[in-house]
Amino acid sequence: METTKTQESAAFKIDGNWNEQAKALRKEFSQLSDSDLEFQDGKEEELLKRVETKLNKSRQEVIELITKAQSAEKQN
């Protein structure tokens, strides 16, 4: 049980060019605003919570969306 809890609460880190990733997310989800996607180093959790709320998605779903945007950004 502890392992699952630790994995769920593991810190998520933004990697790569966040501005490009945010642009891709805004393109896919027009309801996201600049303020929803505002990011400051070390405040990933705040960003995740804003996007979760705006998109009505779980934390894991939002992490998957951001990870997908990170992968796309790395390929360009």
N, C-alpha and C positions, 0 to 999 in steps of 0.2 A: 504494500500500500504506500509506503514512504517513497519508493522509487517512482511510482506513477505521479505522486504529488510533486516530487522534485522535477520531473520532466515537464509537467504542465506549467510550473512556475519558473522554468528556466528562462533566463534573460535572453531576449531577442535583440540582436544587433543589426543596425542598418549598415550595409556594405555597399561600396561603390558610389556612383554619382546620384545622390538623392534627388536632385532637381530633375534629372532625366527620368528617374523612376516615378516620381510624382506626376510628371507630365503624362506618362503612359497610363497611370492609374486614373487621372482626370479624363483622359480620352476614353477609357473603358467605362468609367462611372461618372457621368456628367454631374451627378448630384454632389460630388466632392468639390469643396471650395479650396482656395489657397490656404485659408486658415485651418481647414480640416487636416491638410497635409503639411502644415508647418512643422519643421523638425529642428530640434536642438540636440547637440551631442549629449548622450546620456539620458535622454528623455524619450526613449523608444516606447515605454509603457504608456505614456500620455498620448502619443501618436496612435498607438494601437487602439486605445480606448475610444478616441474620437472617431476613428474610421469604423470600428465595430458598431458604434452607436449610429453613425450616419448610414451605413450600409445594412444595418440589422443582421450582422453576421457574427459568428463566434470568433474568439481570439485566434484559434487555429486556422479558420478560413481566411482571416485577414493576413496572417503570417504567410499562408500559401500564396495569396495574391501578391504580396510584397516580394516574396522569394521569386515568383514568376517574373515580376518586373525587373528584379536584380539580374536574373539570368538573361533576359532579353537585352538589358542594357550592356551586359558584358559581351554579348555576341555582336553588338554594333561597333 
